[in-house]
Amino acid sequence: MLNTQELHPGLANWLSGVNEQVKLQGDSAARRITPGFMRKSLARMTDAFVTDAPAIARVQDSIIGRSIPLRIYDPSPDIPKPVTLFLHGGGHMCGSIQVYDPICRKLANASGQLIVAPDYRLAPEHPYPAALEDCYTVIQHLWSHLDDASLLYTPTLSLAGDSGGGALCATLSALSQQDPNLPISRQALIYPSLDYTLSSPSIDTLAHGYLLEKPRIQWYFDHYFQADECRRSASPLFMPVSSQSPATLMVTAGFCPLRDEGSRYLERLTEAGVATEHHLEPSMIHAYLNLEDLVPQASSRTYEAVARFLNSA
């Protein structure tokens, strides 16, 4: 049963309907859950609730590195601007540059930065570490690719990502401490997935009824890791941090099961001397940016917070 005392009313009403449908469908709903079904569900939800896709001065599709599709959003083609690599969410199984197109447009307009969004490979067809390898490859070829495309930029790279995309960002940031080929200045993590062991308290206290549920998270991870990898070692929450870690903005939602792992990660960075910021939306659920029409004010605040952080360097 939902705790509606602090949950945003629009989300509470919508979730009640979603949960009632799941209850009515019973076991038949569980049998329909496949990677293809989940991909279509995320695409339909985003299309239904993120209906404003603002114009951008220049949007360009291209291919980079190992045949990785890329979409670049340039809000001001006539002036150099910093670059942010945006890694979309979807549990490492769902999402695409097309699904996240309106979100990238909003981030480009809010920040004024050049937003680069890759279509990294997805599980289960391409399990761990394929997505991570794609994102690493994009960074290796990024500056020369932007030069070839005649785009004006300053060679300052930030990362931004939501959910599973946030996991990729944080993993790359951890690697950057020892890898000079990863010149990451800062990262903005939006309700990120940081603990593949599911050990934080909010995973259990918010396990059911708030869109992203614990059994579904486990299902995502079981499709992502297919070779008996150590999930703790692969979790950004448990990776080494130091004062060389990128400055970090953490966005968390009060009714998101990933909330506590985000806070724990931020605490570790702060203790290591890393510059950190925390933007909490207490009445929101996971993936609320994909539900923007239900929660426009919270979404607007989040874009503003991310934009301020990316430009604070």
Beta strands, then each sheet from edge to edge (+ up, - down):
strand 1: 58-64
strand 2: 68-74
strand 3: 83-87
strand 4: 114-118
strand 5: 157-162
strand 6: 184-190
strand 7: 247-253
strand 8: 276-281
sheet 1: 1+ 2- 4+ 3+ 5+ 6+ 7+ 8+
end
